[in-house]
Amino acid sequence: MAIFNSNDTEHKGSKPDASTTIITAGSSIRGEMNLTCNLYVDGEFDGKITSNKEINIGKNGHVQGELTTTRLVVQGFIEGTIHAERVEIKAAGRVSGTIESSELVIESKGIFDGTSIVKGATPHPKLKSIKPEIKPELKPELNKA
């Protein structure tokens, strides 16, 4: 059974308060969550999570599906698609899938296996093609006459 409460001792991201929902270790949930508060996942979740605040995946957390949030901190494991302004993969964190974000931070020993799409990035300028200039005296067909 999932336990939802506000007693978040492991959470080190934004300040835990009465508006933090917690899925504890040993819990397994499948479905869709639409939140207006922070979320801390230390259990298993399979589905879609949308929050206009922060989502923190704890060291025991495993999420499979789609996450949409302002800020995501990963200390556990995520498989799927992430849409966020800022994604932080901590040293014990692992993400497999697609990340679409404005900022992506991967700490040493954090693992990301997938595709990263940077929101709002301007494309870098294309380099001009450099063609080597061959002098006429070096062209063999011109020196035959």
N, C-alpha and C positions, 0 to 999 in steps of 0.2 A: 504494500500500500504506500502511496506517495504521501509525504508529509509536507504541508505548506506552512511555513511559519516565518518569523522575522528574526530568529536567533541565528545569525550567520557569523560563525567564528572564523572560518577559513577565508572569507571574502576579503580581499585586500584592494579591490578596485575602488569604485565609488563608495561613499559612506553607507554602510548598511543601516536601514531604519525600518519603520513599520511598512514601508512600501517595497520590500524585497520579498519575492517569492522564491522558495527553496524546494528543489527536488532532491531529497536526500539519497545517500548511497544505499543501494539495495532496492531502490524503487525502479519500476519500469513502466513508462507511460507511452501510449501511442495516440496520436491525434493532432489537434491544432490548438495553439495557444495564441491569443491576442492580448497583449499586456500593455498597461500604461505605467508599469513599474519595473524595477530591476529584477533580474532573474539569475539565480545561482543553481546550476545543475551539477550534482555530484552523483546522480544515478544515471539511468538510461532513458533517452527520449527518442522516439521515432515519429517524424511528422514535420509539421511546419510551425515555426515560432516567429511571431512578430512582436517587437517591443520598441517603443519610442525612447527607451532608456538603455541601460547597459545589460548585456548578457555575459555571465562569467561561467565558463565550463571548468569545474573543479578537477582535481587530479584523478578522481574516480569516475568522472563524467564521460559519457559516450552519447553523442547526438548524431542521428542519421536523418537527413532531410534537408529542409531549407530554412535558413535563419535570416531575418531582416531586423536590423537594429541600428542604433547610433554608434555604439561601441561594443566590441566583442573581445573578451580576454579568454584565451584558450590555454588551459593547463592540462586538459584531458585530451579527448579524441573526437574529431568531427569528420563525418563523411557526408559530402553533399555540396550545396550551393549556399554561399554567404553573400549578403548584400549589407554593407555597413560603411559608415564614414571612416571608422578606424578599426583595424583588426590587429591584435597583439597576440603572437604565438609565443608563449613563455617556454622556458628551457625544457619542461616535461611535456609540452603541448605538441599535438600532431593534427594536421589538417590534410585531408585528401579530398580534392574536388576543385571547385571554382570559387575564387574570391573576387568580388567586385567591390572595390573600396577606394577612398581618396588617399588613405594612408595604410601601409602594411608594414608592421614591425615584427621581425623574427629574431628572437634572442638566440644566443649560442646554444646549440643542442636542440632547439626547436625544429620541427620538421614540417615542411610544406611540400606536398606532392600533387601538382595539378596546374591549373591555369589562373593567372592573376590578370584582372582587368582594372586599370587605374582610371577612376572616374575623374573627369575634368582635366585630364592631362592634355597638354598641347603637343602635337607631333613635333619631333625634332626636325630641323631643316635637313633636306636631302643634300648630300655631297655631290659636287659636280664630278662627272666622270672624267678621269684623267687618262688621256690617250697619249701613248708615247709618240714622240715625233721622230721619224726615221729620216736621217739626212740622206740626200741623193747619192752621195759617194758610198754609202753603206748598203744601198739597194743593189743586189747582184744583176737584176735585169737591166738596170740603167747603165751599168759599167761595161756591157758587152760591146758597145759600138766603137 
